[in-house]
């Protein structure tokens, strides 16, 4: 089955990472006196900031599983599985490393804060779970679709059951993946639900993206389903309670933020997919391809990873609104420039390493074997 490249994915990832940059900058440095819902600008900013993480997790599931399904269709999924497993482990390792206070450790001061779970660890473990589900269901993508959709719905509906979960008798390194009681920013529940929905979308794209009028139908479906979730998901949950008398549906309806955010995600997907042809080979694509590097650089600059000295150290919750706005814009530009420069530096180093490597010429047979393996 031929599956087309999805260029809109890079645009969605670029949007998500840029929203994250300004969101972390403003949230960390804005003076608390302006964090008031009576300010329209703050209310709008807060709402759109809340969409960033759901978009990021959903697109991560979509991209990862879509590429895995494409590899399976070509008979090269073993290589993709190795690559995916390595990347997932790398994300988890980087997530922990960014919070290690090396200077404090050198002084003999230790605490458990570096064990809290953030977005990278959560995405890394989510990718490993996707790999497991793929291995169980890869013979039939329709079963995989049903499983992923069911997991996403169950995780969202059961949110009241684990909302205040504490795991006091579970080792901290494991408990932090499920409980926020120790300071974790993201936990597998409910965030793996968005990854599962992204994986479900990946199965649909894989099976149908080559078909005629697929894009038009999908854009329409994204927009319509997004509106339905935003306008009627709470009502649907309430109706399910009335029909089944299962209290969980009512509790979920009374605090229905997960399905609402999923509605926002679908609207963004529809918007960017509709404008996909304008975003090919653009700066947006470059940003979307370097999200991990952008995340690492921004984390170091704001929170002072490794050194403990960052913008938070000097300007924590002290900026006026105008300073936060212009500062966030400058911060976005600076981070992107740094990352693009790093990319050029990496390419330069790699180029000269290849030249150095070829100074020692291996036997011709070895070269041919290596080329065939690549």
VOLOTOR-906980 format. One record per residue: residue number from 1; y, z, x of N, C-alpha, C in turn. Coordinates in steps of 0.001 Angstrom, whole numbers, plus 500000, padded with zeros to 6 digits. Example, Ala and Ser with C-alpha at 12.3 -4.5 7.8 and 13.67 -1.06 7.14 Angstrom:
REM VOLOTOR-906980
MARKOL_1_494310_507800_513190_495500_507800_512300_496700_507800_513200 $
MARKOL_2_497750_507080_512850_498940_507140_513670_500030_507870_512900 $
***
This chain:
REM VOLOTOR-906980
MARKOL_1_498799_500000_500839_500000_500000_500000_501250_500000_500873 $
MARKOL_2_502156_499121_500623_503391_499071_501392_504421_499988_500777 $
MARKOL_3_504999_500880_501619_506024_501809_501140_507322_501538_501882 $
MARKOL_4_508410_501374_501159_509680_501020_501765_510350_502242_502378 $
MARKOL_5_511192_501954_503382_511958_503021_504000_513013_503515_503017 $
MARKOL_6_513196_504824_502975_514152_505434_502051_515406_505844_502821 $
MARKOL_7_516380_504956_502860_517589_505218_503636_518442_506320_503010 $
MARKOL_8_518347_506512_501716_519193_507514_501071_518846_508926_501528 $
MARKOL_9_517650_509107_502078_517230_510423_502548_518162_510931_503635 $
MARKOL_10_518539_510052_504574_519447_510462_505645_520802_510868_505089 $
MARKOL_11_521250_510176_504042_522531_510523_503424_522462_511899_502777 $
MARKOL_12_521357_512181_502101_521185_513496_501472_521133_514585_502532 $
MARKOL_13_520391_514333_503616_520309_515325_504684_521669_515550_505347 $
MARKOL_14_522433_514459_505523_523763_514590_506108_524661_515428_505208 $
MARKOL_15_524605_515148_503905_525398_515938_502955_525020_517410_503038 $
MARKOL_16_523724_517692_503046_523265_519077_503058_523703_519812_504319 $
MARKOL_17_523590_519152_505480_523929_519830_506732_525432_520039_506848 $
MARKOL_18_526234_519090_506370_527684_519260_506416_528135_520362_505461 $
MARKOL_19_527524_520426_504290_527819_521509_503358_527420_522853_503954 $
MARKOL_20_526324_522876_504691_525900_524109_505330_526892_524540_506399 $
MARKOL_21_527405_523580_507193_528363_523901_508244_529609_524564_507673 $
MARKOL_22_530207_523928_506674_531421_524517_506116_531112_525798_505351 $
MARKOL_23_529945_525836_504717_529580_527033_503959_529421_528243_504851 $
MARKOL_24_528720_528100_505962_528537_529225_506884_529855_529627_507540 $
MARKOL_25_530690_528639_507864_531980_528927_508485_532860_529751_507541 $
MARKOL_26_533031_529257_506328_533898_529946_505366_533314_531295_504960 $
MARKOL_27_532022_531333_504681_531396_532575_504243_531491_533661_505305 $
MARKOL_28_531405_533284_506567_531425_534261_507649_532836_534724_507994 $
MARKOL_29_533813_533835_507879_535140_534125_508428_536236_534341_507387 $
MARKOL_30_536009_533951_506125_537051_534123_505108_537271_535595_504778 $
MARKOL_31_538533_535977_504657_538886_537354_504297_538317_537704_502917 $
MARKOL_32_537659_538863_502777_537006_539234_501506_537948_539314_500309 $
MARKOL_33_539238_539522_500545_540155_539653_499403_540262_538353_498606 $
MARKOL_34_539848_537240_499217_539908_535958_498520_538568_535574_497890 $
MARKOL_35_537571_536441_498054_536262_536175_497447_536267_536716_496019 $
MARKOL_36_536952_536015_495178_537165_536473_493808_536990_535279_492873 $
MARKOL_37_536162_535449_491853_535908_534354_490913_537135_533979_490095 $
MARKOL_38_538184_534800_490170_539412_534445_489464_540139_533303_490174 $
MARKOL_39_539789_533070_491442_540328_531925_492175_539444_530707_491901 $
MARKOL_40_540027_529705_491256_539246_528522_490889_538639_527844_492109 $
MARKOL_41_539423_527737_493175_538937_527070_494385_537714_527788_494946 $
MARKOL_42_537751_529114_494947_536613_529869_495481_535393_529708_494576 $
MARKOL_43_535597_529709_493274_534489_529550_492327_533806_528200_492515 $
MARKOL_44_534610_527136_492643_534052_525799_492849_533310_525734_494179 $
MARKOL_45_533942_526283_495228_533303_526280_496553_531979_527031_496515 $
MARKOL_46_531970_528190_495877_530764_529016_495814_529640_528301_495071 $
MARKOL_47_530001_527595_494006_528983_526884_493224_528332_525793_494054 $
MARKOL_48_529160_524985_494696_528605_523868_495476_527881_524362_496722 $
MARKOL_49_528319_525480_497265_527603_526037_498412_526193_526448_498011 $
MARKOL_50_526040_526919_496776_524734_527345_496310_523742_526211_496153 $
MARKOL_51_524224_524964_496171_523335_523812_496026_522740_523399_497370 $
MARKOL_52_523386_523797_498464_523010_523309_499788_521564_523606_500140 $
MARKOL_53_521152_524860_500028_519783_525245_500408_518728_524546_499547 $
MARKOL_54_518883_524506_498210_517894_523760_497409_517774_522292_497818 $
MARKOL_55_518899_521646_498125_518856_520254_498575_518073_520155_499883 $
MARKOL_56_518349_521063_500809_517707_521023_502123_516201_521201_502010 $
MARKOL_57_515768_522184_501234_514336_522435_501106_513632_521295_500367 $
MARKOL_58_514259_520781_499323_513638_519700_498555_513502_518438_499386 $
MARKOL_59_514555_518087_500107_514506_516872_500917_513526_517025_502076 $
MARKOL_60_513356_518253_502580_512388_518489_503656_510969_518191_503178 $
MARKOL_61_510638_518658_501976_509316_518382_501416_509112_516912_501143 $
MARKOL_62_510157_516250_500642_510061_514824_500327_509824_514009_501598 $
MARKOL_63_510652_514236_502617_510555_513458_503854_509208_513667_504526 $
MARKOL_64_508821_514935_504676_507612_515250_505435_506370_514648_504788 $
MARKOL_65_506210_514854_503489_504998_514365_502835_505020_512849_502669 $
MARKOL_66_506183_512277_502462_506287_510819_502349_505816_510144_503637 $
MARKOL_67_506266_510651_504777_505844_510091_506060_504352_510309_506287 $
MARKOL_68_503847_511443_505840_502420_511725_505996_501581_510779_505144 $
MARKOL_69_502024_510523_503936_501302_509594_503061_501359_508167_503601 $
MARKOL_70_502505_507788_504168_502608_506465_504780_501636_506333_505949 $
MARKOL_71_501560_507388_506756_500648_507371_507901_499200_507276_507428 $
MARKOL_72_498872_507994_506360_497519_507939_505813_497188_506526_505336 $
MARKOL_73_498168_505872_504729_497954_504514_504234_497691_503536_505385 $
MARKOL_74_498266_503835_506548_498078_502980_507729_496876_503410_508566 $
MARKOL_75_496238_504518_508176_495101_505010_508932_495472_505777_510181 $
MARKOL_76_496720_506262_510260_497175_506984_511450_497647_508394_511110 $
MARKOL_77_497060_508994_510074_497544_510310_509663_497176_511417_510646 $
MARKOL_78_496158_511210_511479_495799_512243_512455_496956_512482_513432 $
MARKOL_79_497559_511397_513882_498702_511513_514782_499877_512173_514069 $
MARKOL_80_500116_511778_512825_501213_512364_512055_500961_513845_511778 $
MARKOL_81_499705_514213_511535_499364_515617_511317_499634_516448_512569 $
MARKOL_82_499262_515905_513734_499537_516627_514986_501038_516780_515191 $
MARKOL_83_501752_515706_514953_503202_515742_515122_503841_516715_514133 $
MARKOL_84_503375_516681_512892_503926_517567_511872_503637_519028_512151 $
MARKOL_85_502423_519309_512590_502062_520689_512918_502900_521205_514085 $
MARKOL_86_503070_520349_515092_503889_520733_516248_505328_520993_515837 $
MARKOL_87_505874_520123_514989_507262_520305_514548_507405_521571_513716 $
MARKOL_88_506451_521842_512857_506514_523053_512038_506510_524298_512923 $
MARKOL_89_505615_524311_513922_505552_525447_514845_506849_525572_515638 $
MARKOL_90_507427_524425_516015_508683_524442_516752_509817_525023_515913 $
MARKOL_91_509870_524649_514632_510900_525191_513743_510792_526702_513635 $
MARKOL_92_509573_527199_513500_509375_528643_513409_509816_529328_514699 $
MARKOL_93_509431_528759_515836_509785_529341_517132_511299_529342_517347 $
MARKOL_94_511966_528225_517012_513418_528149_517166_514110_529144_516240 $
MARKOL_95_513592_529271_515018_514170_530221_514068_514183_531634_514610 $
MARKOL_96_513089_532041_515237_513051_533376_515850_513959_533448_517075 $
MARKOL_97_513915_532400_517913_514660_532414_519173_516167_532535_518934 $
MARKOL_98_516679_531904_517872_518113_531939_517603_518621_533340_517280 $
MARKOL_99_517723_534232_516908_518141_535592_516565_517774_536615_517636 $
MARKOL_100_517218_536164_518751_516861_537106_519816_518115_537499_520595 $
MARKOL_101_518457_538782_520628_519627_539248_521399_519236_539492_522861 $
MARKOL_102_519223_538426_523643_518712_538517_525007_519470_539551_525840 $
MARKOL_103_520794_539587_525725_521570_540536_526513_521221_541975_526158 $
MARKOL_104_521014_542229_524871_520631_543583_524441_519254_543946_524976 $
MARKOL_105_518370_542969_524964_517032_543227_525500_517084_543524_526991 $
MARKOL_106_517954_542812_527713_518087_543069_529143_518606_544476_529422 $
MARKOL_107_519370_545006_528474_519890_546367_528617_518895_547416_528136 $
MARKOL_108_517745_546957_527635_516728_547882_527161_516894_548308_525722 $
MARKOL_109_517739_547589_524963_517969_547911_523553_517185_546939_522685 $
MARKOL_110_516259_547469_521902_515395_546625_521078_515476_547050_519608 $
MARKOL_111_515436_546079_518720_515308_546363_517292_514493_545241_516662 $
MARKOL_112_514267_545336_515370_513395_544369_514691_514172_543298_513932 $
MARKOL_113_515496_543228_514133_516298_542290_513356_515911_540839_513629 $
MARKOL_114_515454_540546_514842_515109_539162_515159_513884_538682_514374 $
MARKOL_115_513195_539600_513696_512024_539230_512906_512383_538779_511486 $
MARKOL_116_513670_538889_511101_514047_538442_509763_513858_536936_509670 $
MARKOL_117_513581_536457_508474_513256_535051_508255_514481_534305_507744 $
MARKOL_118_514750_533175_508377_515852_532310_507964_515283_530945_507588 $
MARKOL_119_516168_529986_507421_515774_528691_506874_514739_527969_507743 $
MARKOL_120_514859_528052_509071_513941_527301_509925_512509_527806_509818 $
MARKOL_121_512332_529130_509863_510969_529663_509725_510385_529316_508363 $
MARKOL_122_511219_529392_507336_510746_529134_505976_510329_527671_505820 $
MARKOL_123_511131_526760_506364_510769_525343_506295_509535_525071_507144 $
MARKOL_124_509465_525674_508326_508310_525469_509196_507008_525863_508532 $
MARKOL_125_506970_527056_507928_505760_527502_507251_505486_526649_506014 $
MARKOL_126_506539_526224_505333_506367_525356_504161_505702_524036_504550 $
MARKOL_127_506075_523489_505693_505460_522245_506156_503979_522452_506464 $
MARKOL_128_503644_523603_507026_502234_523899_507291_501449_523995_505983 $
MARKOL_129_502062_524588_504963_501403_524664_503658_501237_523275_503047 $
MARKOL_130_502250_522426_503216_502133_521055_502723_500985_520320_503414 $
MARKOL_131_500837_520556_504704_499731_519932_505434_498396_520384_504846 $
MARKOL_132_498278_521685_504577_497050_522202_503992_496755_521582_502642 $
MARKOL_133_497765_521468_501789_497574_520864_500471_497235_519380_500592 $
MARKOL_134_497865_518717_501542_497569_517305_501776_496110_517123_502198 $
MARKOL_135_495633_517963_503097_494253_517843_503565_493256_518076_502428 $
MARKOL_136_493626_518959_501505_492739_519233_500367_492720_518086_499358 $
MARKOL_137_493847_517386_499240_493978_516416_498141_494244_514988_498603 $
MARKOL_138_494105_514691_499884_494548_513384_500365_493727_512218_499819 $
MARKOL_139_492536_512485_499314_491729_511396_498775_492281_510869_497462 $
MARKOL_140_493121_511668_496814_493674_511247_495524_495102_511764_495411 $
MARKOL_141_496075_510864_495574_497479_511282_495550_497914_511758_494171 $
MARKOL_142_497197_511352_493121_497538_511819_491774_497223_513307_491623 $
MARKOL_143_496105_513726_492180_495770_515159_492157_496792_515933_492971 $
MARKOL_144_497193_515375_494118_498210_516024_494949_499518_516167_494172 $
MARKOL_145_499881_515147_493418_501094_515216_492590_501012_516360_491593 $
MARKOL_146_499895_516459_490893_499721_517501_489870_499766_518881_490500 $
MARKOL_147_499101_519036_491638_499058_520331_492325_500462_520760_492748 $
MARKOL_148_501210_519858_493362_502555_520191_493847_503505_520498_492698 $
MARKOL_149_503455_519698_491636_504319_519947_490478_503983_521289_489847 $
MARKOL_150_502699_521597_489749_502271_522872_489158_502728_524053_490009 $
MARKOL_151_502585_523933_491321_503003_525013_492217_504500_525258_492085 $
MARKOL_152_505292_524194_492066_506732_524351_491927_507112_525053_490635 $
MARKOL_153_506516_524634_489529_506825_525243_488228_506404_526710_488172 $
MARKOL_154_505224_527006_488689_504725_528384_488668_505616_529290_489505 $
MARKOL_155_505997_528832_490697_506859_529643_491561_508194_529928_490877 $
MARKOL_156_508766_528939_490219_510063_529131_489564_509956_530051_488352 $
MARKOL_157_508939_529838_487526_508810_530635_486302_508483_532091_486613 $
MARKOL_158_507723_532329_487671_507293_533700_487997_508302_534440_488880 $
MARKOL_159_509478_533875_489091_510482_534506_489963_510770_535972_489616 $
MARKOL_160_510833_536357_488335_511083_537778_488032_510029_538724_488604 $
MARKOL_161_508814_538234_488844_507737_539105_489320_507904_539471_490793 $
MARKOL_162_508552_538616_491562_508696_538908_492995_510157_539042_493422 $
MARKOL_163_511057_539077_492481_512494_539134_492790_512837_540330_493667 $
MARKOL_164_512291_541468_493368_512585_542694_494120_511356_543184_494879 $
MARKOL_165_510577_542255_495359_509326_542589_496033_509573_543355_497329 $
MARKOL_166_508829_544426_497518_508826_545175_498778_507388_545325_499238 $
MARKOL_167_507183_545153_500515_505831_545212_501078_505831_546230_502219 $
MARKOL_168_505925_547478_501844_506106_548537_502834_504894_548711_503738 $
MARKOL_169_503705_548429_503243_502495_548648_504026_502002_547402_504759 $
MARKOL_170_502809_546334_504682_502456_545085_505358_503263_544991_506649 $
MARKOL_171_502643_544566_507760_503402_544411_509013_504672_543597_508803 $
MARKOL_172_505755_544027_509446_507066_543445_509223_507101_541947_509467 $
MARKOL_173_506389_541483_510474_506410_540070_510823_505870_539205_509692 $
MARKOL_174_504986_539757_508875_504450_539025_507722_505238_539329_506448 $
MARKOL_175_505622_540582_506264_506334_540986_505047_507652_540240_504890 $
MARKOL_176_508307_539945_505999_509609_539287_505928_509543_537878_505350 $
MARKOL_177_508367_537282_505329_508232_535949_504744_508217_536001_503211 $
MARKOL_178_508000_537183_502644_507909_537303_501190_508926_538266_500597 $
MARKOL_179_509489_539125_501409_510394_540153_500900_511729_540114_501634 $
MARKOL_180_512813_540289_500879_514151_540350_501461_514590_541778_501771 $
MARKOL_181_513729_542733_501520_514105_544135_501661_514448_544516_503103 $
MARKOL_182_513999_543722_504069_514275_544025_505473_515340_543119_506077 $
MARKOL_183_516007_542328_505248_517118_541510_505730_516866_540024_505818 $
MARKOL_184_515689_539567_505421_515412_538125_505473_516387_537366_504580 $
MARKOL_185_516885_536235_505098_517834_535421_504351_517103_534518_503363 $
MARKOL_186_516010_533918_503807_515173_533075_502960_513741_533593_503016 $
MARKOL_187_513044_533456_501920_511638_533836_501853_510846_532695_501231 $
MARKOL_188_509548_532709_501451_508716_531616_500956_508775_531505_499437 $
MARKOL_189_508907_532624_498775_509107_532637_497327_510565_533002_497069 $
MARKOL_190_511343_532164_496447_510959_530966_495687_511107_529646_496454 $
MARKOL_191_511485_529686_497750_511963_528468_498396_510873_527432_498616 $
MARKOL_192_509634_527860_498741_508573_526859_498848_508468_526050_497558 $
MARKOL_193_508953_526596_496455_508954_525851_495201_509742_524558_495320 $
MARKOL_194_510914_524612_495983_511705_523394_496178_510979_522410_497090 $
MARKOL_195_510325_522925_498134_509558_522057_499027_508430_521370_498247 $
MARKOL_196_507780_522131_497353_506700_521559_496542_507227_520461_495625 $
MARKOL_197_508385_520688_495016_508977_519640_494173_509340_518415_495014 $
MARKOL_198_509842_518658_496229_510119_517531_497121_508863_516762_497470 $
MARKOL_199_507768_517490_497715_506493_516840_497985_506006_516035_496792 $
MARKOL_200_506204_516586_495598_505841_515853_494373_506608_514537_494287 $
MARKOL_201_507916_514575_494580_508714_513343_494569_508210_512362_495618 $
MARKOL_202_507755_512896_496761_507237_512025_497821_506033_511224_497336 $
MARKOL_203_505159_511859_496564_503984_511138_496057_504397_510027_495097 $
MARKOL_204_505445_510276_494311_505928_509243_493387_506547_508079_494139 $
MARKOL_205_507356_508399_495145_507972_507337_495945_506909_506525_496672 $
MARKOL_206_505923_507207_497213_504889_506508_497983_504117_505514_497108 $
MARKOL_207_503771_505936_495910_502960_505069_495042_503763_503950_494400 $
MARKOL_208_505079_504149_494236_505820_503227_493383_507029_502551_494026 $
MARKOL_209_507444_502954_495239_508705_502449_495783_508698_500946_496040 $
MARKOL_210_507516_500340_496127_507424_498897_496360_507510_498099_495061 $
MARKOL_211_507485_498779_493921_507452_498076_492641_508834_497585_492231 $
MARKOL_212_508832_496547_491405_510075_495960_490933_510834_496945_490046 $
MARKOL_213_512150_496998_490253_513059_497848_489475_512809_499349_489704 $
MARKOL_214_512045_499674_490745_511772_501100_490986_513064_501877_491226 $
MARKOL_215_513949_501328_492032_515179_502049_492360_516018_502320_491115 $
MARKOL_216_516196_501304_490273_517004_501495_489068_516389_502549_488154 $
MARKOL_217_515076_502479_488001_514386_503447_487134_514494_504858_487720 $
MARKOL_218_514336_504965_489031_514357_506274_489674_515742_506903_489635 $
MARKOL_219_516768_506111_489903_518142_506632_489817_518417_507162_488419 $
MARKOL_220_518035_506388_487424_518226_506828_486034_517449_508101_485745 $
MARKOL_221_516206_508161_486220_515366_509344_485996_515971_510573_486671 $
MARKOL_222_516460_510415_487906_517097_511529_488609_518278_512070_487794 $
MARKOL_223_519124_511168_487342_520332_511587_486622_519988_512232_485281 $
MARKOL_224_519058_511613_484552_518690_512144_483231_517991_513491_483356 $
MARKOL_225_517009_513585_484252_516290_514846_484428_517211_515928_484976 $
MARKOL_226_518150_515537_485850_519112_516509_486363_519943_517117_485247 $
MARKOL_227_520425_516268_484352_521226_516757_483210_520373_517628_482287 $
MARKOL_228_519132_517201_482037_518246_517988_481166_518017_519387_481743 $
MARKOL_229_517758_519470_483035_517536_520777_483656_518789_521640_483595 $
MARKOL_230_519948_521032_483808_521199_521792_483782_521551_522259_482367 $
MARKOL_231_521304_521409_481393_521743_521714_480038_520685_522403_479169 $
MARKOL_232_519409_522131_479452_518387_522573_478499_517240_523384_479104 $
MARKOL_233_517203_523570_480432_516060_524296_481004_515989_525737_480512 $
MARKOL_234_517126_526385_480357_517131_527757_479834_516617_527788_478400 $
MARKOL_235_517078_526840_477594_516629_526755_476201_515127_526491_476129 $
MARKOL_236_514622_525628_477006_513189_525320_477023_512380_526563_477345 $
MARKOL_237_512834_527351_478313_512136_528585_478663_512144_529572_477491 $
MARKOL_238_513268_529639_476792_513356_530522_475623_512416_530065_474510 $
MARKOL_239_512328_528756_474303_511418_528225_473290_509963_528505_473663 $
MARKOL_240_509644_528401_474952_508285_528709_475402_507948_530175_475128 $
MARKOL_241_508933_531040_475277_508715_532462_474961_508442_532642_473476 $
MARKOL_242_509217_531954_472634_509048_532073_471192_507685_531539_470748 $
MARKOL_243_507223_530475_471407_505936_529866_471034_504758_530687_471523 $
MARKOL_244_504848_531159_472785_503702_531832_473413_503782_533350_473369 $
MARKOL_245_505003_533866_473155_505241_535311_473190_504929_535914_474572 $
MARKOL_246_505004_535072_475607_504830_535542_476985_506194_535985_477504 $
MARKOL_247_506324_537270_477792_507611_537842_478166_508193_537215_479435 $
MARKOL_248_507315_536727_480300_507770_536147_481570_508715_534975_481341 $
MARKOL_249_508475_534184_480305_509360_533058_480013_510755_533546_479641 $
MARKOL_250_510831_534616_478888_512133_535159_478501_512871_535721_479708 $
MARKOL_251_512154_536446_480557_512778_537006_481759_513268_535893_482681 $
MARKOL_252_512495_534843_482785_512904_533703_483603_514121_533001_483006 $
MARKOL_253_514166_532887_481690_515301_532248_481022_516579_533049_481201 $
MARKOL_254_516460_534362_481244_517630_535225_481371_518246_535192_482761 $
MARKOL_255_517511_534668_483734_518058_534549_485091_517591_533214_485673 $
MARKOL_256_517976_532162_484988_517456_530833_485284_518363_530097_486272 $
MARKOL_257_518264_530456_487541_519064_529758_488534_518249_528700_489298 $
MARKOL_258_516934_528866_489350_516104_527958_490142_516032_526565_489527 $
MARKOL_259_515738_526499_488223_515686_525191_487561_517072_524548_487479 $
MARKOL_260_518108_525384_487331_519468_524847_487302_519818_524193_488630 $
MARKOL_261_519478_524860_489723_519752_524288_491046_518919_523030_491277 $
MARKOL_262_517700_523015_490762_516887_521807_490884_517551_520646_490142 $
MARKOL_263_518183_520948_489014_518941_519919_488294_520060_519361_489151 $
MARKOL_264_520785_520242_489855_521825_519784_490774_521252_518892_491870 $
MARKOL_265_520105_519292_492398_519454_518513_493455_519146_517098_492971 $
MARKOL_266_518584_516989_491778_518225_515673_491245_519468_514804_491025 $
MARKOL_267_520563_515413_490597_521796_514650_490423_522290_514107_491761 $
MARKOL_268_522215_514932_492805_522612_514468_494131_521701_513356_494627 $
MARKOL_269_520409_513512_494411_519469_512464_494806_519806_511156_494104 $
MARKOL_270_520068_511236_492799_520408_510037_492047_521681_509394_492543 $
MARKOL_271_522672_510218_492851_523964_509711_493327_523805_508987_494665 $
MARKOL_272_523138_509634_495620_523001_509033_496946_522036_507842_496938 $
MARKOL_273_521006_507899_496109_520081_506772_496031_520785_505559_495433 $
MARKOL_274_521673_505803_494477_522427_504718_493844_523345_504032_494857 $
MARKOL_275_523909_504811_495797_524844_504276_496794_524181_504009_498136 $
MARKOL_276_522855_503915_498148_522112_503798_499395_522551_502618_500250 $
MARKOL_277_522806_501480_499632_523098_500266_500406_524398_500378_501192 $
MARKOL_278_525275_501325_500816_526529_501500_501541_526383_502421_502745 $
MARKOL_279_525211_503039_502887_525051_504074_503900_524106_503693_505034 $
MARKOL_280_523573_502485_505004_522667_502058_506061_523444_501847_507367 $
MARKOL_281_522862_502348_508449_523443_502185_509781_524877_502701_509858 $
MARKOL_282_525157_503815_509229_526498_504384_509238_526487_505723_509965 $
MARKOL_283_527681_506317_510086_527784_507643_510710_527002_508662_509902 $
MARKOL_284_526920_508432_508599_526150_509333_507740_524682_509348_508161 $
MARKOL_285_524155_508169_508464_522764_508076_508905_522560_508839_510202 $
MARKOL_286_523487_508701_511148_523374_509407_512430_523370_510912_512234 $
MARKOL_287_524234_511392_511354_524277_512829_511083_522968_513285_510451 $
MARKOL_288_522469_512486_509502_521223_512842_508825_520021_512866_509739 $
MARKOL_289_520086_512127_510839_518964_512077_511778_519005_513205_512803 $
MARKOL_290_520085_513986_512839_520232_515028_513861_520452_516409_513242 $
MARKOL_291_519884_516634_512081_520159_517891_511381_519682_519127_512142 $
MARKOL_292_518545_519027_512827_518040_520191_513555_518981_520562_514692 $
MARKOL_293_519415_519576_515472_520353_519846_516557_521662_520423_516034 $
MARKOL_294_522139_519877_514917_523375_520389_514317_523194_521836_513896 $
MARKOL_295_522046_522153_513299_521799_523527_512869_521818_524470_514068 $
MARKOL_296_521139_524097_515142_521058_524963_516322_522437_525187_516927 $
MARKOL_297_523199_524111_517124_524523_524220_517743_525453_525065_516884 $
MARKOL_298_525446_524823_515584_526350_525583_514712_525988_527059_514709 $
MARKOL_299_524694_527373_514767_524243_528762_514743_524714_529489_516005 $
MARKOL_300_524632_528792_517136_525069_529389_518401_526574_529640_518391 $
MARKOL_301_527347_528673_517877_528807_528799_517889_529283_529881_516938 $
MARKOL_302_528734_529931_515734_529214_530904_514752_528672_532306_515025 $
MARKOL_303_527359_532413_515186_526734_533731_515247_526460_534229_516664 $
MARKOL_304_526725_533382_517671_526561_533831_519042_525121_534064_519453 $
MARKOL_305_524242_533153_519066_522832_533285_519461_522727_533387_520976 $
MARKOL_306_521779_534201_521436_521463_534415_522850_522485_535322_523548 $
MARKOL_307_523791_535047_523328_524819_535817_524035_525403_536939_523186 $
MARKOL_308_525350_536789_521872_525967_537763_520988_527457_537529_520803 $
MARKOL_309_527981_536462_521401_529409_536167_521317_529604_534822_520623 $
MARKOL_310_530168_534874_519423_530442_533669_518663_531708_533847_517859 $
MARKOL_311_532005_532873_517000_533201_532976_516165_533174_534242_515312 $
MARKOL_312_531988_534628_514881_531856_535843_514081_532352_537070_514841 $
MARKOL_313_532150_537072_516151_532564_538199_516993_534079_538353_517004 $
MARKOL_314_534820_537241_516922_536279_537290_517050_537019_537250_515712 $
MARKOL_315_536467_536529_514723_537225_536277_513493_536485_536697_512235 $
MARKOL_316_535558_537608_512315_534723_537980_511179_535557_538428_509979 $
MARKOL_317_535467_537660_508878_536130_537957_507612_537616_538271_507800 $
MARKOL_318_538293_537392_508531_539710_537638_508816_540619_536452_508498 $
MARKOL_319_540066_535302_508149_540882_534104_507983_541507_534016_506588 $
MARKOL_320_542719_533459_506558_543357_533107_505304_542695_531834_504759 $
MARKOL_321_542832_531552_503451_542177_530368_502888_542510_529069_503604 $
MARKOL_322_543803_528856_503921_544173_527612_504585_543570_527533_505981 $
MARKOL_323_543467_528680_506653_542842_528702_507971_541350_528395_507873 $
MARKOL_324_540717_528926_506831_539289_528682_506640_539016_527214_506344 $
MARKOL_325_539881_526585_505529_539678_525183_505165_539825_524277_506381 $
MARKOL_326_540960_524408_507085_541183_523550_508250_540230_523907_509386 $
MARKOL_327_539921_525179_509505_538966_525599_510532_537592_525013_510282 $
MARKOL_328_537166_524973_509013_535856_524410_508677_535800_522920_509000 $
MARKOL_329_536890_522205_508716_536931_520770_509027_536833_520535_510530 $
MARKOL_330_537598_521305_511308_537544_521183_512766_536166_521570_513298 $
MARKOL_331_535579_522584_512684_534256_523045_513102_533211_521956_512883 $
MARKOL_332_533263_521286_511731_532318_520203_511431_532450_519089_512463 $
MARKOL_333_533688_518683_512739_533917_517607_513702_533426_518008_515086 $
MARKOL_334_533751_519235_515501_533369_519706_516835_531856_519757_517004 $
MARKOL_335_531156_520289_516005_529697_520402_516090_529064_519014_516163 $
MARKOL_336_529529_518101_515324_528960_516745_515327_529202_516049_516665 $
MARKOL_337_530409_516205_517225_530700_515599_518515_529809_516170_519609 $
MARKOL_338_529614_517478_519581_528745_518118_520573_527326_517579_520458 $
MARKOL_339_526834_517484_519245_525457_517020_519034_525300_515560_519443 $
MARKOL_340_526286_514732_519094_526206_513324_519493_526250_513190_521010 $
MARKOL_341_527058_514040_521661_527119_514006_523129_525795_514453_523725 $
MARKOL_342_525192_515481_523129_523881_515940_523598_522864_514820_523484 $
MARKOL_343_522948_514080_522373_522026_512960_522188_522186_511921_523282 $
MARKOL_344_523448_511593_523645_523686_510640_524727_523181_511187_526058 $
MARKOL_345_523400_512493_526262_522931_513116_527497_521421_513074_527586 $
MARKOL_346_520756_513379_526471_519288_513321_526458_518785_511911_526755 $
MARKOL_347_519454_510911_526151_519049_509529_526393_519250_509150_527854 $
MARKOL_348_520371_509609_528448_520657_509328_529858_519591_509940_530762 $
MARKOL_349_519270_511205_530519_518271_511894_531324_516905_511233_531175 $
MARKOL_350_516538_510902_529916_515251_510288_529654_515138_508934_530350 $
MARKOL_351_516244_508168_530330_516254_506853_530965_515958_506960_532454 $
MARKOL_352_516605_507919_533130_516418_508051_534565_515091_508711_534914 $
MARKOL_353_514589_509540_534025_513251_510089_534259_512202_508980_534193 $
MARKOL_354_512396_508046_533270_511474_506915_533170_511519_506065_534436 $
MARKOL_355_512742_505848_534961_512862_505087_536201_512157_505796_537345 $
MARKOL_356_512364_507134_537415_511717_507908_538455_510201_507853_538316 $
MARKOL_357_509738_507908_537065_508302_507869_536805_507697_506545_537257 $
MARKOL_358_508423_505456_537025_507890_504138_537354_507959_503827_538849 $
MARKOL_359_508642_504692_539620_508610_504529_541065_507197_504729_541598 $
MARKOL_360_506474_505605_540918_505067_505822_541250_504250_504999_540265 $
MARKOL_361_503869_503827_540645_503223_502893_539727_501751_503241_539555 $
MARKOL_362_501307_503526_538350_499901_503778_538104_499120_502477_538090 $
MARKOL_363_497809_502540_538156_497005_501321_538079_497298_500554_536802 $
MARKOL_364_497163_499231_536867_497464_498375_535719_496631_498726_534506 $
MARKOL_365_495370_499061_534722_494479_499418_533601_494994_500646_532882 $
MARKOL_366_495529_501597_533683_496039_502825_533069_497253_502533_532220 $
MARKOL_367_498094_501591_532730_499290_501233_531964_498908_500602_530638 $
MARKOL_368_497934_499668_530706_497514_498989_529476_496910_499976_528493 $
MARKOL_369_496145_500941_529006_495547_501941_528111_496605_502776_527445 $
MARKOL_370_497634_503189_528246_498724_504004_527689_499478_503254_526627 $
MARKOL_371_499768_501942_526881_500492_501142_525902_499714_501005_524612 $
MARKOL_372_498387_500847_524725_497575_500720_523508_497570_501994_522720 $
MARKOL_373_497570_503145_523415_497563_504427_522712_498866_504668_521996 $
MARKOL_374_499991_504234_522603_501281_504400_521938_501355_503558_520678 $
***
